[in-house]
Amino acid sequence: MTTRVVIADDQALVRTGFRMILTARGIEVVGEAADGAEAIDAVRRLHPDVILMDIRMPTMDGLEATRRILATPTDCRVLILTTFDLDSYVYAALAAGASGFLLKDVTPEHLAAAVSLVTTGDALLSPSITRRLVERFATPTATQPAIHRDLAALTPRELEVLTLMGHGLSNAEIATNLTLSEATVKTHVARIFAKLTLRDRAQAVVLAYETGLISPGDR
C-alpha cells in the first residue's frame, strides 16, 4: 500500500523539492500546505499517513499545527522539518506528539526512509536521545503527584515497563531487567500505548518525565 504524504512548508521550492524526492521513491504526495492552518485543513481533508511539517511558518507555526492535528483522533504521523538544529525545537516537537525530527538538508534517501519508518509506528529519534532532551527541557511542577492520574490505568508491572522505557531501555533490555521474555515485554508496551494513547516510545519517554514517574537525573 502506498504511503500518502502532505508537505507543509511556507517555501514553494522546498515543497517542490520534497515532492520530487518522495514521488521518485514511490511515496505519494497527496497535498501541500503553506502554513500551519493549511496543514490542519489538509490533514482533515486528505487523511495522509504522514505530514512533513516545517516549524517556522506564517499564520500558525508547525508546532501549534502539530498539537492541534494530534489532539484529534488521527492515524497521521508528524515529521518535523526545520533548518534549526536546536534541542528546544526537538523537545517541543516531541512534546506536541511528533514522531520525529529532520533537518532540511537531509539526504533524499534519509527522507524517504524516515517517512517509511514512522509509518510503521516507530519514532525517528531513539529513546536515549529523547531522554536527553527531556532531562534538559522537561519541567515538572513541585506540586505534581508522585504518580500522575493519567498513569492510574496502568498495572504495577506496566508502570515498571514504562519507567524503564523512560530511561531509554529497549524491549530486550527491559526483558533482562525484569526477568521476562521479550514477547511479554512487547505485550506490556502495546497495552501501555493503548491505555495512554501513545504513538511511539519517544512519547512514552516524554510522558514518563512530565507525569513525574521519572525525575531528571534518575538512574
Secondary structure as UniProt FT lines:
FT   STRAND          4..8
FT   HELIX           12..24
FT   TURN            25..26
FT   STRAND          28..33
FT   HELIX           36..46
FT   STRAND          50..54
FT   HELIX           62..70
FT   STRAND          77..82
FT   HELIX           87..96
FT   STRAND          100..103
FT   TURN            104..105
FT   HELIX           108..119
FT   TURN            120..121
FT   HELIX           127..137
FT   TURN            142..143
FT   HELIX           149..151
FT   TURN            152..153
FT   HELIX           156..166
FT   TURN            167..168
FT   HELIX           171..178
FT   HELIX           182..196
FT   HELIX           201..210
FT   TURN            211..212
FT   TURN            216..217
//
